[in-house]
């Protein structure tokens, strides 16, 4: 798996990086925002793509 397609997903509430994912950067230009489970908050929260 190439590293240039990997992105980090950060929780918007507690600001911890809890998930990694892949993204096609040629198709998706904007940053991803997904609802995912956060281990620190212990609930589903909005996660945003970080640098």
N, C-alpha and C positions, 0 to 999 in steps of 0.2 A: 504494500500500500504506500503510495507516494505521500510525502509529508506536506507538499504544497496544497493538497486537497483537504487536509485535516484542519478542523476548527475547534476551538474551546468554547464551551457553553457555560456562562456565569449566571448564577442566581441573582435576580434583581433585588431580593430582600437582604440576604446575608452576605452577598458579594463573594461567594466562594465558587471556584471552578469545580463542578461536580460531574460534568459530562464532556465527552469528546465525540465528534461526529465528522462526517465527510460532506463536502459541498462542491458542486461543479461551479467554479467561479466564472466560467465563460457564460453560463446561462443566468445564474443568480447574481446580480450585481449588488443588491442591498444586503444588509446584515439580517441573519435569521433570528426569529423570535418564536420560541416554542414553549409550550407548557410541559414541564418535566418534573419528576419527583426529586426533591432535594433532601439529602440525607441529614443535613444540618437542621433544616426547618421542620422536617418530618411531615411534609405535605407537598402537594403539587403547586408549583410556582412558575412564574414566567422566567424563562432563561433566554439571555441574549448572547449573541456571538461576540467574542472579544478578539483582540489582535493576537 
